[in-house]
Amino acid sequence: MIRIGIIGSDNSHAQRFPELTNIPVPEWPAEKHVDGAKVVAIFGTDPARTQEVATAARIPTIVNDPAEMIGMIDAAMVVWRHGGLHRQYAEPFIAAGIPTFVDKPLATTVEDAQALVKLAQRKGTPMVSFSTLRYDKGFLKFVEDIKGIAPVRTAVYTSHGDTESEYGGLIFYSIHAIEMMHAAHGIGVQEVRAYKHGPNFMALMGHKDGTLLALNILATSHGFFCQAYGDKGHQLMQVTGSDFYIEGLKRFLEMVRTGKAPVSMDEMLESIRVAKAVERSLASGRTIKL
């Protein structure tokens, strides 16, 4: 049994993940239940919210200090909404050798992201950060389908986003679009040029394989969409399911068991670099080289 600790109770993910492991069948749908793991402890800075999550997701222990979990858990999930909190709360677990999931975004600065990666590499601790949308079954089918229209010439990834978000600015939600882009095309973004009109913005990117990629970020949420156009046709899809939570959790637990992260360190870092390049381009009106 893998014992998991949740660090950060403000995010809805703090409840979504432990529901999958802690609420038994038939109270919880069998197809959405994960065996072999249980969330045993949670930490949050808002006592009322933390108690709410613990009660709803059947988490038996609330700790007053995240360090109390060390020795109690086999894996940590750092799930604060604000990525600027991730480094300080993830580092003690990574340093202790505890496999750690850091919710998206890995960090809100390149420096913090690099520090987490370097610490994990130095300690040999499995660590991963990703948007669970990359494991949505519909999106995984899209990734396979675009191979059939290769070479892909252009692709557009759409999500909600807000440059003024209190949770770190545009990176808080547009990271979903960035990660889907990376999952479909791999790392290799060479330059970024972003344009803002009103509350919405687009960012055009040149990929090393010659593909022109675009992030389409809307202040009003219409969902998540992917479009790709190649020499042999086009593919369009909308993320409509909710299976990405369980699929993402399964990938994390597999990492805990094997020590092999489902997303490379290079990809995790490039996602943060892309987001920061978009910010710099919006501020300067210039093309930013990565």
C-alpha positions in Angstrom: 0.0 0.0 0.0 1.5 3.3 -1.1 0.8 6.0 1.6 0.3 9.4 0.2 0.5 12.9 1.8 -1.3 15.9 0.3 0.4 19.3 0.8 -1.9 22.2 0.1 -5.7 22.1 0.6 -6.8 25.1 -1.4 -6.9 23.5 -4.8 -9.8 21.3 -5.9 -7.1 18.7 -6.8 -6.5 18.2 -3.1 -9.9 16.5 -3.0 -10.0 15.0 -6.4 -7.0 12.8 -6.0 -7.7 11.3 -2.6 -11.3 10.6 -3.6 -9.9 8.1 -6.1 -8.0 6.1 -3.5 -9.9 6.6 -0.2 -13.6 6.3 -1.0 -14.4 2.6 -1.4 -16.5 0.9 -4.0 -19.5 0.9 -4.3 -19.7 4.4 -2.7 -17.3 5.4 -5.5 -17.5 4.1 -9.1 -15.3 1.1 -9.5 -13.9 2.3 -12.8 -12.6 5.5 -11.1 -11.2 3.8 -8.0 -7.4 3.2 -7.6 -6.2 0.3 -5.6 -2.9 -0.1 -3.9 -2.7 3.5 -2.5 -4.3 5.7 0.1 -4.0 9.3 1.1 -3.2 9.2 4.8 -2.4 12.8 5.7 -3.0 16.4 4.5 -1.6 19.8 5.3 -3.2 23.2 4.6 -2.9 26.7 5.9 -6.7 27.3 6.1 -8.0 25.0 8.9 -11.6 25.1 7.7 -10.8 24.2 4.1 -8.4 21.5 5.2 -11.0 19.9 7.4 -13.5 20.1 4.6 -11.2 18.2 2.2 -10.2 15.7 4.8 -13.8 14.9 5.6 -15.0 14.7 2.0 -12.1 12.5 0.9 -11.8 10.4 4.1 -8.2 11.5 4.9 -7.6 10.3 8.5 -4.8 12.7 9.6 -4.4 16.5 9.4 -0.9 17.7 10.3 0.1 21.1 11.6 3.5 21.0 9.8 4.2 19.2 6.5 7.4 17.8 8.1 5.3 15.6 10.3 4.5 13.5 7.2 8.1 12.4 6.8 8.3 8.8 8.0 4.5 8.6 7.7 4.2 8.6 3.9 5.7 6.9 0.8 4.8 9.6 -1.6 4.0 13.3 -1.6 1.6 15.4 -3.7 2.2 19.2 -3.6 -1.0 20.7 -5.0 -1.2 24.4 -4.0 -3.0 26.5 -6.6 -0.2 29.0 -6.6 2.9 27.6 -8.2 5.0 30.1 -6.4 4.5 27.9 -3.3 5.6 24.7 -4.8 9.4 24.9 -4.4 9.4 25.6 -0.6 6.9 22.9 0.1 8.3 20.2 -2.3 12.0 20.6 -1.4 11.8 18.9 2.1 10.2 15.8 0.6 12.5 15.6 -2.3 15.5 16.1 0.0 14.2 13.2 2.2 14.0 10.9 -0.9 10.2 10.8 -1.0 8.8 10.5 -4.6 7.0 13.8 -5.2 4.3 15.0 -7.5 4.3 18.8 -8.0 1.0 20.0 -9.5 1.1 22.3 -12.5 2.9 24.6 -12.9 6.1 23.2 -11.5 7.0 26.7 -10.4 6.3 30.3 -11.4 10.0 31.1 -12.2 12.6 29.3 -14.2 15.0 29.6 -11.2 12.6 27.8 -8.9 11.9 25.1 -11.5 15.6 24.6 -12.0 16.2 24.3 -8.3 13.6 21.6 -7.9 15.0 19.6 -10.8 18.6 19.9 -9.6 17.6 18.8 -6.1 15.8 15.8 -7.4 18.7 14.8 -9.6 21.2 15.3 -6.8 19.2 13.3 -4.4 18.1 10.7 -6.9 14.5 11.3 -5.9 11.7 10.6 -8.4 9.9 13.9 -9.0 7.4 14.9 -11.6 5.1 17.8 -12.5 2.4 17.7 -15.1 -1.1 18.8 -16.1 -3.3 15.8 -15.9 -5.0 16.9 -19.2 -2.1 15.3 -21.1 -3.5 11.9 -20.0 -7.1 12.5 -21.0 -8.0 9.6 -23.3 -9.4 11.9 -26.0 -6.2 13.9 -26.0 -4.0 10.8 -26.2 -6.0 9.7 -29.2 -5.4 13.2 -30.8 -1.7 12.7 -30.3 -1.8 9.4 -32.1 -4.2 10.7 -34.8 -1.9 13.6 -35.8 0.8 11.1 -36.7 -1.5 10.1 -39.6 -1.5 13.7 -41.0 2.3 14.2 -40.7 4.2 16.3 -41.3 2.2 18.7 -39.1 2.7 22.2 -40.3 0.7 24.2 -37.7 -1.2 23.5 -34.5 -3.2 25.5 -32.0 -3.8 24.8 -28.3 -6.6 26.6 -26.6 -7.3 27.1 -22.9 -8.5 29.6 -20.3 -5.9 32.0 -18.9 -5.5 35.3 -17.2 -2.4 37.5 -17.3 -3.6 39.1 -14.0 -4.4 35.9 -12.1 -3.6 36.1 -8.4 -2.1 32.6 -8.7 1.0 33.6 -10.6 -0.4 35.4 -13.7 -0.8 33.7 -17.1 1.1 30.6 -16.1 -1.6 29.4 -13.7 -4.0 28.2 -16.3 -2.3 28.5 -19.7 0.1 25.9 -18.5 -2.5 23.4 -19.6 -2.2 24.5 -23.2 1.6 24.6 -23.0 1.7 21.0 -21.6 -0.7 19.6 -24.2 1.5 21.3 -26.9 4.6 19.6 -25.5 2.9 16.3 -25.1 1.9 16.4 -28.8 5.0 17.8 -30.3 7.9 17.3 -27.9 10.3 19.9 -26.6 12.1 22.1 -29.0 10.4 25.5 -29.0 13.0 28.0 -30.3 11.3 31.3 -30.2 8.0 32.9 -28.9 6.1 36.0 -30.1 3.0 36.9 -28.1 0.1 39.3 -28.9 -2.5 40.6 -26.5 -5.8 42.2 -27.4 -8.1 43.1 -24.5 -8.0 40.3 -21.9 -7.1 37.6 -24.5 -3.7 36.7 -26.0 -2.1 34.4 -28.5 1.5 33.2 -28.6 3.2 32.0 -31.8 6.1 29.6 -31.5 8.6 28.2 -33.9 9.5 24.6 -33.1 12.9 23.1 -34.1 11.1 20.5 -36.3 9.6 23.4 -38.4 6.1 23.3 -37.0 4.4 26.7 -36.3 2.6 26.3 -32.9 0.1 28.7 -31.3 -1.3 29.1 -27.8 -4.8 30.6 -27.9 -5.5 31.8 -24.4 -9.0 33.2 -23.6 -10.1 35.1 -20.5 -13.5 33.4 -20.7 -13.3 29.7 -20.3 -14.7 27.7 -23.2 -12.8 24.5 -22.4 -9.6 23.0 -23.8 -9.2 22.5 -27.6 -6.5 21.1 -29.9 -6.2 21.6 -33.6 -3.5 20.4 -36.0 -3.0 20.8 -39.7 -0.7 18.6 -41.7 0.1 17.7 -45.3 -2.3 14.7 -45.1 -5.3 16.4 -43.4 -6.3 17.9 -40.1 -7.4 16.9 -36.6 -9.6 18.7 -34.1 -10.6 17.7 -30.6 -12.0 19.1 -27.3 -11.2 17.7 -23.9 -14.6 16.6 -22.7 -13.9 13.8 -20.2 -12.9 13.7 -16.6 -10.8 10.5 -16.7 -7.6 12.6 -16.7 -7.5 12.7 -12.9 -7.4 9.0 -12.5 -5.0 8.6 -15.4 -2.7 11.2 -14.1 -2.7 9.6 -10.6 -1.9 6.2 -12.1 1.1 7.7 -13.9 2.4 9.2 -10.6 1.9 5.9 -8.7 3.8 4.0 -11.4 6.6 6.5 -10.9 6.5 5.8 -7.2 6.8 2.0 -7.9 9.5 2.2 -10.6 11.3 5.4 -10.0 10.8 6.4 -13.6 9.0 9.8 -14.2 6.4 9.9 -17.0 7.6 13.4 -18.1 11.3 14.3 -18.6 13.0 17.0 -16.6 13.8 18.8 -19.8 10.1 18.9 -20.7 9.1 20.1 -17.3 11.6 22.9 -17.5 10.8 23.9 -21.1 7.1 24.4 -20.1 8.1 27.0 -17.5 10.6 28.6 -19.9 7.8 28.9 -22.6 5.4 30.5 -20.1 8.0 33.0 -19.0 9.0 33.8 -22.6 5.3 34.5 -23.3 5.3 37.0 -20.4 8.5 38.7 -21.7 7.1 38.9 -25.2 3.9 40.5 -24.0 5.8 43.0 -22.0 8.3 43.9 -24.6 6.5 43.3 -27.9 9.4 41.4 -29.1 10.2 37.8 -30.2 11.9 36.0 -27.4 14.5 33.3 -28.1 14.6 30.3 -25.8 
